[in-house]
Amino acid sequence: MRTRLLSILLVLSAIGSLPAGTRAAVMAIDTPMPPPAWALLQRALLRANDEACQEFYNRYFDERGWLLCVERWGGDDGPDDAIENLMDWPTLHALGGSDDILRLYKKAWEGHLRQYTLARTEKVPFARDGMYYKEFPVMFDWLHNGEGLCVFNLQGLSDPYDARFRQRVRRFAGFYMNEDPDAPNYDARHKIIRSMFTGSRGPLLRKATALDWAGDPIEIGNRFRLGHGERTYQEMLDHFKDYNDIIGDHPQNLLATCLAVNAFMLDHEPKYKQWLLEYVGAWRQRMLDNGGIIPSNVGLDGKIGSSAGGKWYGGVYGWAFSVIVPQTGELAHRNGHDRALHGFMNAYLLTGDDKYLDPWRKQIDLVNSHKKLVNGKAVYPHMYGDKGWYHFTPQKYKHGDLPLYVLSMKSEDRERVADNPWVAYLDGKNPSYPEAALRGDLDRIRLRVAGMRGDTTTPDTRLADDPMRFNPASVESLVRLMLGGLPCGNRGVLLHSRLRYFDPVKRRAGLPDDVAALVEKLSDNSATVTLINLSPLHSREVVVQGGAYGEHQFQSVEIAGKKQAIDTPTVTVRLAPGAGSKLTLSMSRYVNPPALRLPWRG
């Protein structure tokens, strides 16, 4: 009953499965550990995800990778929804899901590119020659562009050397750096993206119409079930009738920085980092100039609010964007500025500079400072219009509170995160969380598969977003518990996590067979994780990396009371059959340029 440390030094590893000449910190663990429930649940959840996702794919995609549906353009359903049906599949593979998951989501990505390049509108003017051009949306808002990239933007976690992926990453980033004459989306003088509608055919520099958003006329009746509840095509148009003021820059355009980060992480070409920091820096300055609140319109002249009647809060998805739901007559508040935070998080990933997070924590505090008392209870605003703050609710404004804390690990940011069971667990106050969260995701898979098996739609009565509610990929608990990270969801954002894992025997991303990992504690300069090999017969090797993209550097490893200094972004752990132990990894965070790479290829 002992834990053995083997060469926790920077050594040349010509042994085991690491290629000769690779420098890595290596340790071995041979202390038997009874299989804990959380570890058995993790492996069960990975297996259930694999099986359910393959059944989902066989149900809704054909042999070409095309989605079996009626192809349309629009904000209700469109090309972005076709591939969004596979949301979280890249993360699943990167966690340790089967290679079939990687193969299938790549096939669907290629298939949907072809499917929607050939698909054309009749009435919507800018998509009449294809909804995709140069394998990218012709022009749409970044709420939808981001959703359409939620698979592609994470492919580099598992498959960073794919030639087509690398070409597309550079091409897509180039659409926002004026490297393509068909796509003059960026104004370098004013440091703005010129419209809310942008893409491979450039910016839309006129007011948008309901047709632009809703897409071509369509029969509804008893044929389709629309996601927003519209009962007629006229109600689809009415839904978007006020979605007009799109000229000029909008905070959600900061999602475009995910393209530049991916391009930078390929080979660390400086231009991508320079563009990103220039664009994010301009938005940071606008927040400062606007009294601490991010404006929701910047005109073509670079002035705050100038394309929205001088109102900093104007425009589609702006602070004052409250519209009528046509089928109910109720007022809906659609303030879409929160996606901008991901641009600031990307800048932080590249620099580790708190100046990119600080405006957001100040914005949270500033908005909540306008609370008022109603019947003796505090209510907080979420919108701002001509008459000032409105849409008061009992819930505090908190856009970004959890990401701010996970990235900064500052005590002041922890105080803003209330009633979060995962954070409470990391604080040592919610020991039942791991099992409860993992069981919850297992139940989610069960319910989604049951829904899929009961789905009566046919390809000619199915819209692109219909299968989405049955996508069984359930990884949120795994991202938090295995990686100490933030689930990516459908916004097309990058992975932010404290750790990541690789299988050096199979040469792939993710935990090896039988291995489970539980991040139990995080601090500014350390992570505590338990690793266990559930196989009673076979040894396993796992490479542990600091950060999703190697941005953190390990400084020491402590195990069984023994601490050894190291200086590397990866540690290789050899686990004997049935062995496990708790590791405390001290680290310097955000000191390495993030990279899309597999550890053995450098």
N, C-alpha and C positions, 0 to 999 in steps of 0.2 A: 504494500500500500504506500506508494510513494509517487511523487511528481518529479520527473527528471527534466532538467534543462540541458539541451544539447546546443552548444555553440551559439548562444545568444549574442552573436558578434556579427560583424560584416565579414562574411566568408565567401570564398569561391565555391559554388555548389555544383560540383560535377557528379554528385551522388543523388540518389532518389530520382524524382521526376523533373527536377529543375534542370534546364539546359546548362551545359558546361559554360563557364564564364559569367553566369548570372550572379550578381552580388545580392545577398539577401540575409536578413536575420532569420535564424532557424532555431526552433525549439521543439522539444518532444514532450508529450504528456502521456503518462501511463498509469495514472491513478484511476482505479475503477470508480465509476459513478452510477448509482442506480438510476434508471431512466426516469426523469421527472415528467410530469404530465404535460408541461408546456412544450417539451421537446417532442414528445409523441404527437401532440396536436399540430405542431409546425409541420412535421413531415406528412401527416395526414392531410393537412390543408394544401400543401404543394401537390400531392397526388390527386386530390379532388379537383383542384384547379386544372391540372393537365387534362384529366379525363373529360371534365365538363366543357372546357374550351374546345377540345377537338370535336365533341358532339355539336356544339354551337356552330363551328365553322362548317361542318358537313351539312348542317341544316340550311344555312343562309348564304353560302358562297358556292360558286360552281368551280369546275376544274381549271378555269382561267384565272380564278381569284376575283371574279366579278361578284358584286352583291346582287342577289336575286330580288330586284325591286323595280319600281317605276322611277326612272331617273328624272330628277328635277333640279332646278336652280332655286335657291332662296334661303331666307332666314328661318323658315319653318322646317324645311328639309332640303338637303342639298349635298354636294360632293363631300363637304366636311363630315357630314353624318355617316357617310358610307364607311369611311375608315375609322371614325370615332367608335363604331361598333366594336372595335378591338382595343379600346382604351384599356390600359394597364397590362396588356400582353407583353410589351417589351420589358416592363418592370418584373413581371412574373418570370420571364426567362432569366433575367439578370440576377434574380434571387436564388435560382436553382431549378426552375421549371424545365421540362424536357426540351430537347432540341426540336421536337415537332412544333412547339410554340413559336420558336424563332422562324422555322421554315414556313409556317402557315401565315404569320403576320407579314412576312416579307412578300409572300405570294399575293396576299390581299392588297398590300400596298402597290405592288406593280400592277395588279389587275385593275384597281380602282383608278390609277393614273390613266390607263388606256381607256377605261370605260367612260370617264368623264372628260377626257380629251375629245372623244367621239360624240359625246352628248352635247346637244346644242339647244339653245332657246329659239323661240320664234318671235317673241315680243320684247324680251329684255335685250336692249341693244348691245351691251358689251360682251354678251356670251353667245352671240349668234354663230360665231365661228368656233365654238368650243368653250366649255366651262373651265377647262384647264388649258393653259398655253405654256409651253416650255415646262410642263409637269408641275405647274403651280396655279393657284386660282387666278383668274384674269384680273379681278379686282373685287375685294369685299372687305368688310370690317374685320378687325383683329380678334374680336370675340369668336367669329367663325373661322378665320384663318388659323387661329391658335388651336381650335378644336380639331381642325383638319390635319394638324401637325403633331397631335398628341402621341402618335405612333412613331412617326419618322424622327422626331427630335430626340427620342430615347434609343434609337437603334444603335447608336455608338456605344452604349453601355456593354453590349454583347458582341457587336459586329463592326468594329471601327475601321476595319481595313477593306471593306467591300468597296470596290472601285466606283460603282454607280452611286453609292451613298456619299462618298467623298466628293464626287463631281457635283452632286445635287446640293450638298451643304454649301459649297462655294458659290454655286449659281444662285441659290436662294438668298444667301447673304448679299450677293452682288446686286440683287433687285433693290436693296435699300441703301446701297452705297454708290448709286448711279454708274455702275459698271456695265449696264445694259441699256442701250439707247431706247429700247421699247419701254423701259420702266424708270422714268425720271421721278421716282417717288420722294427723293430727299432733296431738300434745299440746304446746302452746306453753309450758305451765308447766314441764314436765320436759324439754322440747326433745328429744322422741323421736318417731319413727314407731312406731306402737303395736303393730305385728305384722310378722312376715316376710311374711305374705300381705296385700297391700294392693292397691287399685285403685279403679275408679270406683264400686264399691259399698261402699267402706270397708274397714276391717281385719277380719280373722278373729280373734276373741278367744276361741278355744277351741283345744284340741290338734288338730292336723291328723291325718287318717287316711290310710292307704295309698290308699283310694279317692280322696280329694281330690287326691292326687298322680298316681295312675295313670290316672284317668279311668274311664269306663264299661267294663264287660266287653266283650271283643273276641275274635273268632276269630283264632287265629294259625296253627297248623298249617303248611301249606305256602303260606299266603297272604301273610304279611307277614314282613319282615326287620326285627327290632327293633334299634334303635341300641345298646342296652345288652346285646344278646345273649340276651334272655329268650326262652324257647321256649314258654311258656304264659302265660295271663293270671295264673295264680297266682304265677308267678315275677315278673311285673310288680308285683303286690301285695307280694310278699316283698322286692323291691328297695326299696320305700318304707316298709316296716313300722316302721322306727325314726325316720322323719321326722316326729316328733310335736311337739317343743317349739319352737313358732314364735311364741308370745306374747311381746310386748316387741320392743325394737329389736335390729337386727343390723347389722353393718358393711356388708353388701352393699346395705342400704337407701340408702347414700350415693350410689348410682347415680341416685337420684331427683333429685339436684342438677343433673343434665344438663338436666332440664326447666326448672329455674329459670334456668340460664345462658342457654338459648335464648330464654326469655321476656324476660330482661333485655336481650339483644342486639337485640331488635326495636326498642325505643324508649328504652331505658335508664330504665325505670321503677324507682325505688329499692327498692320493696318486694321485688322478686325477689332483688336482691343482699343486702338486709338479712336475708331469710329464710335464704338459703344460708349466709351467714357466721355466723348464729346457730346453725344446725344443725351445720355443720362445726366451728365453734368448740366446741360441746358435746362432740363426739366427740374433738376434740383434747385437751380437758381430761380426758376419760375415759382416754385413753392415759397422760397424765401421772399421773393418780390411781392407775392400775393398774400402776405401776412401769415404764412405758415400753412395755407391750404392749397392743394394742387388744383390749378385751374382746369376746367374741362373743355376749354377752347383756346387755341392759339391761332391767330389769323395768318394769312399768307405773307403778311408784312412782319411776322414775328412778334406781334403785340398780343398780349393776353386779351382774349375776348373779342378781337376785332372782326372776326367772321360770325359773331353771334350778337350783333348789336351793342358791342362794347361790354357785354356781360361775361365775366370770368366763369360764371356758373352755367353758361348756355350751351346749346348744341345737343345733338343726339347722345344719349347715355350720359348727359351732364348732371351736375348737382341739382338742376331744376327740372330734370326730365321725368315728369309725372304725366301719364297718359291714361286714356279711358280704355278699358277692356270692352271691346264691342259687344260680345255676347252676354256680358253681365252688367255693363254700365258702371262697374266699379273702377276706382282710381288705382293705378299700379305705379309704383315708384321704381324707376329703372336707372339707378345711378351706377354707371359702369366703370368708375375711376379706379376701383380696387385692383384691377389687373395690372396697373402700372407698377405696383410694388415689385413685381417680378423683374422688371428692368433694373431696379435699384438692388435687388438681391443678386442679379447677375454681375453688376459692378462690384458688389462686395465679394463675390466669389473670385473675381479676378484680382482684387486688390487687398481685401481684408480691412479696408478703410471704413471706419464707423461713420464717416461723414455721409455715406450713402444710406445709412439706416436712421440716423438721427432725425431727419425731417419727418419721417413717418411716425416715430414715437411722439414727436411734438404735435403732429397733426391729430393723432388720437386724443391726446390730452386737451388740445385746443377745442376740438369739436365737443367733447364731453363737458368742457367748462361752460357750455351754453345750456346746460340742463335747467329744468325748471321743476317746480313742485306742483303736482295735480292731486288734489285730495290727500295731501300730506306725503305723497310718494314721488320720488324723483323719476323724471322721464328725460330721454336724451334725443337730440335731433340726428337725422340722417340725410336730410336734404336741405338745399339752400336756394331760395328764389328771390323774386323782386321784393318780397316783404320780409326777407331775412330767413332765419332757420325755421324749418318745419318738419313734419313727419316725426313727431316725438313718440318714442316707445319706451317701455320699461327696460329694454335691453340697451346697454351702452354701445356706442359706436366703437368697434374694435377691429376694423379691417387691418389685418397684418399683425395682430398681437402675438400669435403663436410663432409665426416665422421669425419675427424680430427676436424673440427670446431664444429660439433654437439656434439662430445664427450668432447672436451676440453673447448669450449666456450671462447677461447682466442682471443683477438682482432687481433693478428698477423695471426691466422688461418682464421679469418673472411676475411681478406684482400685478401686471395688467392681464395676465392669463388666469382667468377665474374658472373654477369648476371643470378643469380638463383632466379626465381620468388618467391619461398617459403621463402628463406632467406630474400629477400627484404620485403616480407609481415611481417615476424617476426620483421624486423627493423622498421615497421610502414610506409613503403613507397609503398606498393602495395595492397591497400585495396580491390581491385576487385579479388584478387587471389582466395579466398575460393570458391566463386561461379563459377568462370571460371574453376577451377580445378575439382570441383565436376561435373559440366556439361560435362567436357571433358571425365571423366570416364563413365558417363551415355551414352555418344555417342559411346564410345569404346565398351560398351556392345552391343549396337544396331548393330554396324557394325560386331561384331564377331558372334552374333546370326544369322544375315543375311547370313554371310559366311557359317556357319554351316548348315543352312537350305538349302543352295544351293550346298552343298558338294555332289559330285556324286561318291565318292570312295565307294568301298565295302570292306568287311574284307579281301578279297584276293588281293585287289589292294591298300591296305593301309599299310603304314609303321608306326612304333610306334610314330614317331614324326609328322606325318601328321595332327592329330587333334589339335596339340599344338597351331596352329595359330588361332584356333577358341575358345580356352579356354576363357570363358567370365569373369572369376574372375578379377575384377578391383578394387584394394584396395589402390593404391599408394596415392591418395588424402586423403583417410581416415586415413592412417597411419601417414601422415604428419600433418593433421589438427586435428584429434582426439587425437593422442598420442604424437605429437611432436617427431616423430620417423623417422627412415630410413627404407624405403621399403626393404624387404629381397630379392625379385627376385628369381632367379633360382640357386643360388650358394650353397645352402645348409647351409646358415649361420643363426645365431641367430638374434633375434629381439633386436635392440637397440632403446629405446624410453624413453622419460621423464616421461610419465604417462601410466597407464593402468587401465582398468575398469572391475568390476565384478558385477553380479546381485545376491545380497544376498537372494532374494526371491526364484529364480529358482535354486540357488546354481550352477551357471555356470559362465564362463568367458564371458566378453563382456558387452556392455551397455544394460540396460533393455529396454523393449519395450517403444517406444515413447521418449526416452531420446536422446539428441544430445549433443555433446561436441566440443568446438572449442578452441584449444590452440592458443593464440594470441601473446604471448611473452615468450621468454626464456632468461634466464641469467645463469650465473654460479651457482647461489644459489636460483633461484626462477623460477616458471612457473605460467603464468596467463592463466586461462581457464574459459570459459563461459559454464555453464551447464544449460540446459533447459528441462523441461518436456512438451512435445507437447500435451499430453492428457488433454483435458478440464474436464475430469471426474474422473480420477484416480490418486492417489499419486504414486510416484515411489521412490525406494531407489537404490542408486548406491554406490559401494565401489570404491574409487579412490586410486590407489597404486602408490607409487613413484618408477618409473622404470619398465621395462618389467618384471623383476624378483625380485622386492622388494629391489633393491640395493640402493635406495635413501631413506633417512629418513626425514620426514617432521618435521620442527621446529616451524612453525607458519602458521595460516590461517588468511587471511584478507578478509573481505567481507563487503561491504557497509560502508567502513571506520572504521570498528571495527576489531581489530587484537587480536588474542588469541594465546598464546604459547601452543605448543603441542610437543610431542616427540614420533612419531610413523611412520611406513612406510605406513599406510593406514588411510583414512578418510572416514567415511560413511556419505553420504549426502541424506537427505530426501527432496524430491521435491514435493510440493503441486501441485494440478492440475493447469496446465498452468503457473507454476512458473519457474523462472530462475534468475540467477545472475552471476556476474563475481567473481571468486575467485583468489586470489594471494597466492600461496603456496610457502613459503620459505623452503629450504631443504639443507641438507648436502648430496652431491652426492657421490656414490660409497663407502659408509661406512658400508653397510650391505653385508654379503655373499649372492650372488644371489641364488634364490631357485625356484624350480619347485613346487609350492604349490597353493592351493586355500586359501584365507585369513581366512576362518572360520575353516579350518582344521589344521592350524598352521604348 
